[in-house]
Amino acid sequence: MSEMIVNKLTGKTSAGDIDVVSEGGNATMQLQQGLCKVWAAHVLDAATSQDTLNVSSISDTGSGDNRIYLSNSMSYANFSVVSMCSEIGNNTNPRNISLHDTASNTYRIYGTTPAGSGSSIGSHTAAFGDLA
């Protein structure tokens, strides 16, 4: 087994272009295209951050409604966000979630719990796309 220890990867032809050969060896993709650019784990009801990557802040914009602000903007407003949410302490009971109002430096997330449950909502989101 080989080991490579580096602090920085730079493409030979263009600094930002690093190609990775597919598992079958018949295709290549750019490494940076496949990386997650944003990660946020937080409590929706309180906009309390538990863990983040490339997030400058999270604001509470209503009941179960948060806006995630990015530290580094995406180059295009229609980047991809994947998400899930559930009641805190009850991971077997997922709740609805929707994303809207996407801009290059922010996105919004909304989750709900059953009426009268009194539970807090935990949310996990990841965003993919090109950084500006």
N, CA, C and O atoms as CSV, one atom per row, in Angstrom:
chain,resi,resn,atom,element,x,y,z
A,1,MET,N,N,0.844,-1.167,0.000
A,1,MET,CA,C,0.000,0.000,0.000
A,1,MET,C,C,0.894,1.236,0.000
A,1,MET,O,O,1.893,1.299,0.717
A,2,SER,N,N,0.519,2.209,-0.811
A,2,SER,CA,C,1.246,3.476,-0.878
A,2,SER,C,C,0.531,4.529,-0.062
A,2,SER,O,O,-0.683,4.474,0.129
A,3,GLU,N,N,1.299,5.481,0.414
A,3,GLU,CA,C,0.723,6.593,1.159
A,3,GLU,C,C,1.278,7.887,0.592
A,3,GLU,O,O,2.479,8.014,0.349
A,4,MET,N,N,0.373,8.860,0.382
A,4,MET,CA,C,0.782,10.162,-0.114
A,4,MET,C,C,0.296,11.204,0.890
A,4,MET,O,O,-0.892,11.256,1.211
A,5,ILE,N,N,1.210,12.026,1.381
A,5,ILE,CA,C,0.868,13.062,2.345
A,5,ILE,C,C,1.146,14.407,1.698
A,5,ILE,O,O,2.288,14.723,1.363
A,6,VAL,N,N,0.086,15.201,1.523
A,6,VAL,CA,C,0.228,16.509,0.878
A,6,VAL,C,C,-0.626,17.546,1.595
A,6,VAL,O,O,-1.566,17.195,2.309
A,7,ASN,N,N,-0.306,18.806,1.408
A,7,ASN,CA,C,-1.101,19.902,1.944
A,7,ASN,C,C,-1.968,20.536,0.877
A,7,ASN,O,O,-2.958,21.194,1.198
A,8,LYS,N,N,-1.615,20.351,-0.392
A,8,LYS,CA,C,-2.339,21.019,-1.465
A,8,LYS,C,C,-2.212,20.203,-2.744
A,8,LYS,O,O,-1.139,19.693,-3.066
A,9,LEU,N,N,-3.327,20.086,-3.474
A,9,LEU,CA,C,-3.320,19.445,-4.785
A,9,LEU,C,C,-3.513,20.525,-5.838
A,9,LEU,O,O,-4.416,21.353,-5.722
A,10,THR,N,N,-2.669,20.522,-6.865
A,10,THR,CA,C,-2.759,21.492,-7.944
A,10,THR,C,C,-2.746,20.746,-9.264
A,10,THR,O,O,-1.902,19.877,-9.483
A,11,GLY,N,N,-3.691,21.085,-10.155
A,11,GLY,CA,C,-3.731,20.454,-11.462
A,11,GLY,C,C,-2.525,20.833,-12.305
A,11,GLY,O,O,-1.994,21.935,-12.166
A,12,LYS,N,N,-2.085,19.934,-13.176
A,12,LYS,CA,C,-0.908,20.180,-14.018
A,12,LYS,C,C,-1.223,21.175,-15.135
A,12,LYS,O,O,-0.434,22.088,-15.380
A,13,THR,N,N,-2.372,21.016,-15.824
A,13,THR,CA,C,-2.743,21.905,-16.924
A,13,THR,C,C,-3.338,23.203,-16.404
A,13,THR,O,O,-2.972,24.283,-16.867
A,14,SER,N,N,-4.248,23.107,-15.450
A,14,SER,CA,C,-4.890,24.270,-14.832
A,14,SER,C,C,-4.961,24.001,-13.336
A,14,SER,O,O,-5.343,22.905,-12.926
A,15,ALA,N,N,-4.604,24.969,-12.524
A,15,ALA,CA,C,-4.490,24.772,-11.076
A,15,ALA,C,C,-5.730,24.140,-10.447
A,15,ALA,O,O,-5.605,23.308,-9.548
A,16,GLY,N,N,-6.933,24.525,-10.909
A,16,GLY,CA,C,-8.157,24.021,-10.301
A,16,GLY,C,C,-8.705,22.754,-10.911
A,16,GLY,O,O,-9.718,22.239,-10.438
A,17,ASP,N,N,-8.067,22.232,-11.949
A,17,ASP,CA,C,-8.573,21.039,-12.637
A,17,ASP,C,C,-7.748,19.813,-12.273
A,17,ASP,O,O,-6.602,19.663,-12.699
A,18,ILE,N,N,-8.355,18.940,-11.478
A,18,ILE,CA,C,-7.730,17.671,-11.115
A,18,ILE,C,C,-8.697,16.580,-11.522
A,18,ILE,O,O,-9.787,16.471,-10.961
A,19,ASP,N,N,-8.306,15.771,-12.494
A,19,ASP,CA,C,-9.168,14.711,-12.994
A,19,ASP,C,C,-8.973,13.433,-12.200
A,19,ASP,O,O,-7.856,13.089,-11.815
A,20,VAL,N,N,-10.074,12.736,-11.961
A,20,VAL,CA,C,-10.061,11.455,-11.265
A,20,VAL,C,C,-10.626,10.423,-12.225
A,20,VAL,O,O,-11.695,10.627,-12.801
A,21,VAL,N,N,-9.916,9.319,-12.401
A,21,VAL,CA,C,-10.360,8.249,-13.290
A,21,VAL,C,C,-11.451,7.453,-12.582
A,21,VAL,O,O,-11.338,7.159,-11.392
A,22,SER,N,N,-12.503,7.108,-13.313
A,22,SER,CA,C,-13.630,6.370,-12.734
A,22,SER,C,C,-13.216,4.976,-12.280
A,22,SER,O,O,-12.133,4.486,-12.602
A,23,GLU,N,N,-14.110,4.358,-11.528
A,23,GLU,CA,C,-13.853,3.018,-11.018
A,23,GLU,C,C,-13.592,2.023,-12.139
A,23,GLU,O,O,-12.742,1.142,-12.005
A,24,GLY,N,N,-14.322,2.160,-13.250
A,24,GLY,CA,C,-14.138,1.268,-14.387
A,24,GLY,C,C,-12.985,1.665,-15.293
A,24,GLY,O,O,-12.576,0.893,-16.161
A,25,GLY,N,N,-12.457,2.875,-15.091
A,25,GLY,CA,C,-11.318,3.340,-15.862
A,25,GLY,C,C,-11.662,3.942,-17.207
A,25,GLY,O,O,-10.764,4.328,-17.955
A,26,ASN,N,N,-12.952,4.032,-17.537
A,26,ASN,CA,C,-13.353,4.513,-18.859
A,26,ASN,C,C,-13.783,5.971,-18.892
A,26,ASN,O,O,-14.053,6.510,-19.965
A,27,ALA,N,N,-13.851,6.611,-17.746
A,27,ALA,CA,C,-14.307,8.006,-17.691
A,27,ALA,C,C,-13.492,8.756,-16.650
A,27,ALA,O,O,-12.866,8.154,-15.777
A,28,THR,N,N,-13.511,10.069,-16.756
A,28,THR,CA,C,-12.870,10.901,-15.740
A,28,THR,C,C,-13.864,11.965,-15.290
A,28,THR,O,O,-14.792,12.315,-16.018
A,29,MET,N,N,-13.656,12.466,-14.089
A,29,MET,CA,C,-14.437,13.602,-13.604
A,29,MET,C,C,-13.485,14.526,-12.869
A,29,MET,O,O,-12.418,14.104,-12.423
A,30,GLN,N,N,-13.870,15.779,-12.745
A,30,GLN,CA,C,-13.044,16.725,-12.011
A,30,GLN,C,C,-13.293,16.551,-10.521
A,30,GLN,O,O,-14.440,16.532,-10.076
A,31,LEU,N,N,-12.237,16.428,-9.763
A,31,LEU,CA,C,-12.315,16.193,-8.328
A,31,LEU,C,C,-13.172,17.240,-7.623
A,31,LEU,O,O,-14.036,16.885,-6.821
A,32,GLN,N,N,-12.947,18.519,-7.907
A,32,GLN,CA,C,-13.663,19.586,-7.208
A,32,GLN,C,C,-15.158,19.567,-7.493
A,32,GLN,O,O,-15.940,20.044,-6.670
A,33,GLN,N,N,-15.577,19.027,-8.636
A,33,GLN,CA,C,-17.002,18.946,-8.973
A,33,GLN,C,C,-17.758,18.012,-8.032
A,33,GLN,O,O,-18.947,18.221,-7.792
A,34,GLY,N,N,-17.104,16.998,-7.501
A,34,GLY,CA,C,-17.777,16.009,-6.678
A,34,GLY,C,C,-17.716,16.262,-5.180
A,34,GLY,O,O,-18.233,15.467,-4.396
A,35,LEU,N,N,-17.089,17.362,-4.774
A,35,LEU,CA,C,-16.945,17.636,-3.343
A,35,LEU,C,C,-18.150,18.382,-2.777
A,35,LEU,O,O,-18.731,19.237,-3.445
A,36,CYS,N,N,-18.513,18.056,-1.564
A,36,CYS,CA,C,-19.565,18.793,-0.849
A,36,CYS,C,C,-19.003,20.165,-0.487
A,36,CYS,O,O,-17.911,20.255,0.073
A,37,LYS,N,N,-19.740,21.241,-0.803
A,37,LYS,CA,C,-19.243,22.599,-0.561
A,37,LYS,C,C,-19.824,23.234,0.704
A,37,LYS,O,O,-19.262,24.196,1.228
A,38,VAL,N,N,-20.955,22.697,1.201
A,38,VAL,CA,C,-21.603,23.233,2.406
A,38,VAL,C,C,-22.170,22.065,3.209
A,38,VAL,O,O,-22.702,21.110,2.642
A,39,TRP,N,N,-22.052,22.149,4.525
A,39,TRP,CA,C,-22.629,21.156,5.422
A,39,TRP,C,C,-23.196,21.906,6.614
A,39,TRP,O,O,-22.529,22.783,7.163
A,40,ALA,N,N,-24.407,21.581,7.023
A,40,ALA,CA,C,-24.990,22.209,8.218
A,40,ALA,C,C,-25.824,21.188,8.982
A,40,ALA,O,O,-26.746,20.588,8.430
A,41,ALA,N,N,-25.498,21.001,10.235
A,41,ALA,CA,C,-26.307,20.199,11.151
A,41,ALA,C,C,-26.756,21.163,12.236
A,41,ALA,O,O,-25.926,21.754,12.926
A,42,HIS,N,N,-28.079,21.328,12.393
A,42,HIS,CA,C,-28.563,22.328,13.340
A,42,HIS,C,C,-29.973,22.003,13.823
A,42,HIS,O,O,-30.653,21.134,13.275
A,43,VAL,N,N,-30.394,22.722,14.862
A,43,VAL,CA,C,-31.742,22.601,15.398
A,43,VAL,C,C,-32.584,23.698,14.765
A,43,VAL,O,O,-32.295,24.881,14.946
A,44,LEU,N,N,-33.628,23.319,14.020
A,44,LEU,CA,C,-34.436,24.296,13.292
A,44,LEU,C,C,-35.161,25.278,14.204
A,44,LEU,O,O,-35.198,26.472,13.904
A,45,ASP,N,N,-35.730,24.818,15.294
A,45,ASP,CA,C,-36.531,25.692,16.152
A,45,ASP,C,C,-35.723,26.807,16.804
A,45,ASP,O,O,-36.279,27.846,17.161
A,46,ALA,N,N,-34.424,26.603,16.962
A,46,ALA,CA,C,-33.599,27.588,17.652
A,46,ALA,C,C,-32.477,28.129,16.773
A,46,ALA,O,O,-31.731,29.006,17.209
A,47,ALA,N,N,-32.342,27.632,15.554
A,47,ALA,CA,C,-31.233,27.993,14.662
A,47,ALA,C,C,-29.903,27.771,15.375
A,47,ALA,O,O,-28.966,28.552,15.213
A,48,THR,N,N,-29.828,26.701,16.164
A,48,THR,CA,C,-28.623,26.367,16.913
A,48,THR,C,C,-27.756,25.432,16.091
A,48,THR,O,O,-28.183,24.337,15.725
A,49,SER,N,N,-26.542,25.867,15.802
A,49,SER,CA,C,-25.618,25.077,14.996
A,49,SER,C,C,-24.991,23.972,15.823
A,49,SER,O,O,-24.577,24.193,16.961
A,50,GLN,N,N,-24.921,22.766,15.240
A,50,GLN,CA,C,-24.235,21.654,15.883
A,50,GLN,C,C,-22.921,21.354,15.172
A,50,GLN,O,O,-21.940,20.975,15.813
A,51,ASP,N,N,-22.895,21.520,13.856
A,51,ASP,CA,C,-21.691,21.284,13.064
A,51,ASP,C,C,-21.898,21.925,11.699
A,51,ASP,O,O,-22.971,21.779,11.113
A,52,THR,N,N,-20.899,22.633,11.177
A,52,THR,CA,C,-21.052,23.279,9.877
A,52,THR,C,C,-19.745,23.291,9.100
A,52,THR,O,O,-18.661,23.138,9.663
A,53,LEU,N,N,-19.876,23.475,7.801
A,53,LEU,CA,C,-18.761,23.705,6.893
A,53,LEU,C,C,-19.208,24.782,5.913
A,53,LEU,O,O,-20.264,24.646,5.295
A,54,ASN,N,N,-18.434,25.840,5.760
A,54,ASN,CA,C,-18.730,26.947,4.846
A,54,ASN,C,C,-20.055,27.638,5.176
A,54,ASN,O,O,-20.765,28.087,4.276
A,55,VAL,N,N,-20.386,27.724,6.463
A,55,VAL,CA,C,-21.590,28.423,6.916
A,55,VAL,C,C,-21.163,29.566,7.832
A,55,VAL,O,O,-20.483,29.348,8.834
A,56,SER,N,N,-21.572,30.801,7.476
A,56,SER,CA,C,-21.224,31.948,8.319
A,56,SER,C,C,-22.225,32.131,9.450
A,56,SER,O,O,-21.846,32.517,10.555
A,57,SER,N,N,-23.511,31.855,9.184
A,57,SER,CA,C,-24.523,31.974,10.232
A,57,SER,C,C,-25.804,31.265,9.817
A,57,SER,O,O,-26.011,30.941,8.648
A,58,ILE,N,N,-26.657,31.035,10.811
A,58,ILE,CA,C,-27.978,30.446,10.598
A,58,ILE,C,C,-28.970,31.332,11.319
A,58,ILE,O,O,-28.798,31.618,12.504
A,59,SER,N,N,-30.017,31.776,10.616
A,59,SER,CA,C,-31.011,32.635,11.267
A,59,SER,C,C,-32.353,31.930,11.346
A,59,SER,O,O,-32.726,31.163,10.458
A,60,ASP,N,N,-33.066,32.205,12.422
A,60,ASP,CA,C,-34.399,31.661,12.656
A,60,ASP,C,C,-35.399,32.625,12.026
A,60,ASP,O,O,-35.545,33.757,12.486
A,61,THR,N,N,-36.086,32.182,10.976
A,61,THR,CA,C,-37.018,33.064,10.259
A,61,THR,C,C,-38.477,32.677,10.496
A,61,THR,O,O,-39.370,33.171,9.808
A,62,GLY,N,N,-38.716,31.801,11.461
A,62,GLY,CA,C,-40.077,31.377,11.779
A,62,GLY,C,C,-40.053,30.006,12.415
A,62,GLY,O,O,-38.981,29.423,12.581
A,63,SER,N,N,-41.184,29.491,12.766
A,63,SER,CA,C,-41.277,28.184,13.402
A,63,SER,C,C,-40.805,27.085,12.449
A,63,SER,O,O,-41.450,26.821,11.434
A,64,GLY,N,N,-39.688,26.449,12.774
A,64,GLY,CA,C,-39.133,25.396,11.934
A,64,GLY,C,C,-38.598,25.902,10.611
A,64,GLY,O,O,-38.445,25.119,9.673
A,65,ASP,N,N,-38.311,27.186,10.511
A,65,ASP,CA,C,-37.901,27.827,9.262
A,65,ASP,C,C,-36.577,28.548,9.498
A,65,ASP,O,O,-36.521,29.496,10.282
A,66,ASN,N,N,-35.514,28.108,8.828
A,66,ASN,CA,C,-34.190,28.707,8.991
A,66,ASN,C,C,-33.606,29.118,7.658
A,66,ASN,O,O,-33.934,28.552,6.615
A,67,ARG,N,N,-32.732,30.118,7.707
A,67,ARG,CA,C,-31.956,30.535,6.535
A,67,ARG,C,C,-30.487,30.267,6.849
A,67,ARG,O,O,-29.973,30.677,7.889
A,68,ILE,N,N,-29.826,29.573,5.932
A,68,ILE,CA,C,-28.416,29.242,6.053
A,68,ILE,C,C,-27.628,30.228,5.194
A,68,ILE,O,O,-27.885,30.348,3.996
A,69,TYR,N,N,-26.671,30.935,5.797
A,69,TYR,CA,C,-25.826,31.892,5.069
A,69,TYR,C,C,-24.449,31.276,4.863
A,69,TYR,O,O,-23.848,30.759,5.805
A,70,LEU,N,N,-23.951,31.330,3.638
A,70,LEU,CA,C,-22.680,30.712,3.296
A,70,LEU,C,C,-21.509,31.669,3.538
A,70,LEU,O,O,-21.622,32.873,3.305
A,71,SER,N,N,-20.398,31.125,4.003
A,71,SER,CA,C,-19.172,31.912,4.157
A,71,SER,C,C,-18.607,32.271,2.792
A,71,SER,O,O,-18.167,33.399,2.570
A,72,ASN,N,N,-18.623,31.303,1.878
A,72,ASN,CA,C,-18.159,31.500,0.512
A,72,ASN,C,C,-19.318,31.197,-0.426
A,72,ASN,O,O,-19.867,30.096,-0.397
A,73,SER,N,N,-19.691,32.154,-1.249
A,73,SER,CA,C,-20.840,32.007,-2.148
A,73,SER,C,C,-20.598,30.961,-3.226
A,73,SER,O,O,-19.460,30.654,-3.581
A,74,MET,N,N,-21.691,30.427,-3.730
A,74,MET,CA,C,-21.647,29.554,-4.888
A,74,MET,C,C,-21.605,30.439,-6.138
A,74,MET,O,O,-22.003,31.603,-6.091
A,75,SER,N,N,-21.130,29.893,-7.236
A,75,SER,CA,C,-21.027,30.700,-8.456
A,75,SER,C,C,-22.364,30.842,-9.171
A,75,SER,O,O,-22.520,31.716,-10.024
A,76,TYR,N,N,-23.330,29.992,-8.834
A,76,TYR,CA,C,-24.624,29.973,-9.507
A,76,TYR,C,C,-25.706,29.754,-8.461
A,76,TYR,O,O,-25.553,28.899,-7.588
A,77,ALA,N,N,-26.790,30.505,-8.531
A,77,ALA,CA,C,-27.836,30.441,-7.512
A,77,ALA,C,C,-28.576,29.104,-7.469
A,77,ALA,O,O,-29.150,28.765,-6.434
A,78,ASN,N,N,-28.582,28.345,-8.546
A,78,ASN,CA,C,-29.317,27.075,-8.585
A,78,ASN,C,C,-28.424,25.892,-8.261
A,78,ASN,O,O,-28.376,24.923,-9.019
A,79,PHE,N,N,-27.709,25.961,-7.129
A,79,PHE,CA,C,-26.891,24.835,-6.704
A,79,PHE,C,C,-27.786,23.786,-6.040
A,79,PHE,O,O,-28.941,24.064,-5.717
A,80,SER,N,N,-27.258,22.603,-5.843
A,80,SER,CA,C,-28.041,21.487,-5.331
A,80,SER,C,C,-27.900,21.367,-3.815
A,80,SER,O,O,-26.791,21.387,-3.281
A,81,VAL,N,N,-29.034,21.242,-3.131
A,81,VAL,CA,C,-29.045,21.039,-1.676
A,81,VAL,C,C,-29.787,19.744,-1.382
A,81,VAL,O,O,-30.907,19.543,-1.853
A,82,VAL,N,N,-29.167,18.871,-0.607
A,82,VAL,CA,C,-29.831,17.644,-0.157
A,82,VAL,C,C,-30.022,17.756,1.353
A,82,VAL,O,O,-29.207,18.370,2.042
A,83,SER,N,N,-31.093,17.165,1.862
A,83,SER,CA,C,-31.378,17.387,3.275
A,83,SER,C,C,-32.226,16.279,3.884
A,83,SER,O,O,-32.816,15.455,3.185
A,84,MET,N,N,-32.265,16.292,5.208
A,84,MET,CA,C,-33.169,15.443,5.964
A,84,MET,C,C,-33.397,16.107,7.308
A,84,MET,O,O,-32.561,16.881,7.774
A,85,CYS,N,N,-34.512,15.812,7.922
A,85,CYS,CA,C,-34.740,16.304,9.273
A,85,CYS,C,C,-35.583,15.295,10.035
A,85,CYS,O,O,-36.277,14.467,9.445
A,86,SER,N,N,-35.509,15.378,11.352
A,86,SER,CA,C,-36.292,14.491,12.200
A,86,SER,C,C,-36.460,15.141,13.561
A,86,SER,O,O,-35.778,16.111,13.891
A,87,GLU,N,N,-37.374,14.593,14.344
A,87,GLU,CA,C,-37.532,15.069,15.715
A,87,GLU,C,C,-36.266,14.708,16.484
A,87,GLU,O,O,-35.734,13.609,16.331
A,88,ILE,N,N,-35.788,15.629,17.307
A,88,ILE,CA,C,-34.606,15.365,18.124
A,88,ILE,C,C,-34.916,14.196,19.059
A,88,ILE,O,O,-35.940,14.191,19.743
A,89,GLY,N,N,-34.024,13.209,19.082
A,89,GLY,CA,C,-34.208,12.052,19.951
A,89,GLY,C,C,-35.133,11.000,19.387
A,89,GLY,O,O,-35.366,9.983,20.040
A,90,ASN,N,N,-35.678,11.209,18.181
A,90,ASN,CA,C,-36.580,10.240,17.579
A,90,ASN,C,C,-36.257,10.134,16.089
A,90,ASN,O,O,-37.031,10.586,15.245
A,91,ASN,N,N,-35.121,9.542,15.779
A,91,ASN,CA,C,-34.662,9.474,14.398
A,91,ASN,C,C,-35.509,8.565,13.514
A,91,ASN,O,O,-35.310,8.519,12.300
A,92,THR,N,N,-36.452,7.842,14.115
A,92,THR,CA,C,-37.308,6.975,13.314
A,92,THR,C,C,-38.555,7.705,12.828
A,92,THR,O,O,-39.400,7.109,12.159
A,93,ASN,N,N,-38.676,8.990,13.159
A,93,ASN,CA,C,-39.880,9.732,12.828
A,93,ASN,C,C,-39.527,10.972,11.989
A,93,ASN,O,O,-39.640,12.092,12.488
A,94,PRO,N,N,-39.103,10.798,10.729
A,94,PRO,CA,C,-38.687,11.947,9.919
A,94,PRO,C,C,-39.842,12.891,9.622
A,94,PRO,O,O,-41.004,12.484,9.627
A,95,ARG,N,N,-39.525,14.128,9.367
A,95,ARG,CA,C,-40.501,15.174,9.107
A,95,ARG,C,C,-40.283,15.786,7.733
A,95,ARG,O,O,-39.207,15.674,7.145
A,96,ASN,N,N,-41.320,16.430,7.240
A,96,ASN,CA,C,-41.243,17.100,5.946
A,96,ASN,C,C,-40.203,18.208,5.975
A,96,ASN,O,O,-39.966,18.837,7.006
A,97,ILE,N,N,-39.596,18.430,4.835
A,97,ILE,CA,C,-38.602,19.482,4.722
A,97,ILE,C,C,-38.685,20.079,3.327
A,97,ILE,O,O,-38.885,19.350,2.355
A,98,SER,N,N,-38.539,21.369,3.214
A,98,SER,CA,C,-38.530,21.983,1.893
A,98,SER,C,C,-37.448,23.042,1.828
A,98,SER,O,O,-37.114,23.669,2.833
A,99,LEU,N,N,-36.913,23.233,0.653
A,99,LEU,CA,C,-35.871,24.221,0.417
A,99,LEU,C,C,-36.411,25.233,-0.565
A,99,LEU,O,O,-37.027,24.868,-1.567
A,100,HIS,N,N,-36.185,26.495,-0.288
A,100,HIS,CA,C,-36.665,27.516,-1.207
A,100,HIS,C,C,-35.862,28.793,-1.029
A,100,HIS,O,O,-35.014,28.874,-0.140
A,101,ASP,N,N,-36.119,29.789,-1.863
A,101,ASP,CA,C,-35.423,31.070,-1.826
A,101,ASP,C,C,-33.916,30.912,-1.986
A,101,ASP,O,O,-33.150,31.592,-1.303
A,102,THR,N,N,-33.486,30.043,-2.862
A,102,THR,CA,C,-32.071,29.812,-3.065
A,102,THR,C,C,-31.436,30.987,-3.797
A,102,THR,O,O,-31.950,31.444,-4.818
A,103,ALA,N,N,-30.323,31.470,-3.273
A,103,ALA,CA,C,-29.485,32.491,-3.894
A,103,ALA,C,C,-28.054,31.971,-3.833
A,103,ALA,O,O,-27.817,30.915,-3.247
A,104,SER,N,N,-27.106,32.670,-4.414
A,104,SER,CA,C,-25.744,32.146,-4.453
A,104,SER,C,C,-25.060,32.113,-3.094
A,104,SER,O,O,-24.049,31.429,-2.938
A,105,ASN,N,N,-25.587,32.840,-2.101
A,105,ASN,CA,C,-24.940,32.859,-0.790
A,105,ASN,C,C,-25.846,32.426,0.366
A,105,ASN,O,O,-25.483,32.591,1.530
A,106,THR,N,N,-27.023,31.874,0.052
A,106,THR,CA,C,-27.937,31.471,1.123
A,106,THR,C,C,-28.954,30.455,0.609
A,106,THR,O,O,-29.223,30.389,-0.590
A,107,TYR,N,N,-29.512,29.668,1.516
A,107,TYR,CA,C,-30.678,28.839,1.196
A,107,TYR,C,C,-31.537,28.724,2.439
A,107,TYR,O,O,-31.079,28.975,3.554
A,108,ARG,N,N,-32.775,28.343,2.235
A,108,ARG,CA,C,-33.742,28.274,3.320
A,108,ARG,C,C,-34.214,26.838,3.495
A,108,ARG,O,O,-34.314,26.089,2.523
A,109,ILE,N,N,-34.500,26.460,4.720
A,109,ILE,CA,C,-34.927,25.107,5.016
A,109,ILE,C,C,-36.100,25.158,5.999
A,109,ILE,O,O,-36.133,25.999,6.898
A,110,TYR,N,N,-37.051,24.253,5.817
A,110,TYR,CA,C,-38.258,24.257,6.635
A,110,TYR,C,C,-38.620,22.827,7.019
A,110,TYR,O,O,-38.641,21.940,6.166
A,111,GLY,N,N,-38.904,22.603,8.291
A,111,GLY,CA,C,-39.307,21.287,8.758
A,111,GLY,C,C,-40.490,21.387,9.695
A,111,GLY,O,O,-40.686,22.418,10.337
A,112,THR,N,N,-41.278,20.335,9.782
A,112,THR,CA,C,-42.464,20.340,10.637
A,112,THR,C,C,-42.512,19.109,11.529
A,112,THR,O,O,-41.927,18.076,11.206
A,113,THR,N,N,-43.210,19.224,12.647
A,113,THR,CA,C,-43.487,18.084,13.521
A,113,THR,C,C,-44.999,17.952,13.638
A,113,THR,O,O,-45.719,18.904,13.335
A,114,PRO,N,N,-45.496,16.803,14.065
A,114,PRO,CA,C,-46.942,16.658,14.225
A,114,PRO,C,C,-47.487,17.675,15.223
A,114,PRO,O,O,-46.804,18.036,16.181
A,115,ALA,N,N,-48.689,18.125,15.003
A,115,ALA,CA,C,-49.332,19.093,15.894
A,115,ALA,C,C,-49.315,18.576,17.328
A,115,ALA,O,O,-49.675,17.428,17.587
A,116,GLY,N,N,-48.896,19.427,18.250
A,116,GLY,CA,C,-48.915,19.081,19.670
A,116,GLY,C,C,-47.771,18.206,20.139
A,116,GLY,O,O,-47.754,17.822,21.309
A,117,SER,N,N,-46.801,17.866,19.275
A,117,SER,CA,C,-45.720,16.976,19.704
A,117,SER,C,C,-44.741,17.680,20.626
A,117,SER,O,O,-44.158,17.043,21.503
A,118,GLY,N,N,-44.544,19.000,20.444
A,118,GLY,CA,C,-43.625,19.757,21.287
A,118,GLY,C,C,-42.169,19.406,21.078
A,118,GLY,O,O,-41.323,19.825,21.868
A,119,SER,N,N,-41.846,18.650,20.041
A,119,SER,CA,C,-40.478,18.221,19.792
A,119,SER,C,C,-39.698,19.277,19.015
A,119,SER,O,O,-40.275,20.074,18.276
A,120,SER,N,N,-38.381,19.269,19.193
A,120,SER,CA,C,-37.498,20.096,18.386
A,120,SER,C,C,-37.132,19.330,17.129
A,120,SER,O,O,-37.152,18.099,17.111
A,121,ILE,N,N,-36.794,20.072,16.072
A,121,ILE,CA,C,-36.486,19.462,14.787
A,121,ILE,C,C,-34.996,19.574,14.513
A,121,ILE,O,O,-34.440,20.672,14.523
A,122,GLY,N,N,-34.351,18.449,14.269
A,122,GLY,CA,C,-32.953,18.440,13.876
A,122,GLY,C,C,-32.854,18.384,12.365
A,122,GLY,O,O,-33.613,17.662,11.720
A,123,SER,N,N,-31.930,19.135,11.796
A,123,SER,CA,C,-31.791,19.198,10.349
A,123,SER,C,C,-30.341,18.978,9.934
A,123,SER,O,O,-29.412,19.424,10.606
A,124,HIS,N,N,-30.166,18.281,8.812
A,124,HIS,CA,C,-28.843,18.074,8.211
A,124,HIS,C,C,-28.974,18.395,6.731
A,124,HIS,O,O,-29.817,17.823,6.039
A,125,THR,N,N,-28.141,19.310,6.244
A,125,THR,CA,C,-28.156,19.649,4.833
A,125,THR,C,C,-26.738,19.647,4.277
A,125,THR,O,O,-25.778,19.890,5.009
A,126,ALA,N,N,-26.610,19.374,2.986
A,126,ALA,CA,C,-25.335,19.443,2.278
A,126,ALA,C,C,-25.611,20.068,0.922
A,126,ALA,O,O,-26.645,19.804,0.309
A,127,ALA,N,N,-24.685,20.898,0.452
A,127,ALA,CA,C,-24.859,21.564,-0.839
A,127,ALA,C,C,-23.698,21.226,-1.761
A,127,ALA,O,O,-22.547,21.116,-1.338
A,128,PHE,N,N,-24.039,21.064,-3.037
A,128,PHE,CA,C,-23.060,20.735,-4.068
A,128,PHE,C,C,-23.175,21.733,-5.203
A,128,PHE,O,O,-24.277,22.174,-5.528
A,129,GLY,N,N,-22.075,22.090,-5.802
A,129,GLY,CA,C,-22.039,23.036,-6.911
A,129,GLY,C,C,-20.656,23.654,-6.971
A,129,GLY,O,O,-19.731,23.164,-6.323
A,130,ASP,N,N,-20.502,24.714,-7.732
A,130,ASP,CA,C,-19.216,25.392,-7.881
A,130,ASP,C,C,-19.159,26.606,-6.979
A,130,ASP,O,O,-20.086,27.415,-6.958
A,131,LEU,N,N,-18.070,26.736,-6.231
A,131,LEU,CA,C,-17.872,27.948,-5.435
A,131,LEU,C,C,-17.495,29.087,-6.355
A,131,LEU,O,O,-16.872,28.873,-7.395
A,132,ALA,N,N,-17.873,30.310,-5.975
A,132,ALA,CA,C,-17.573,31.493,-6.785
A,132,ALA,C,C,-16.076,31.745,-6.826
A,132,ALA,O,O,-15.628,32.700,-7.460
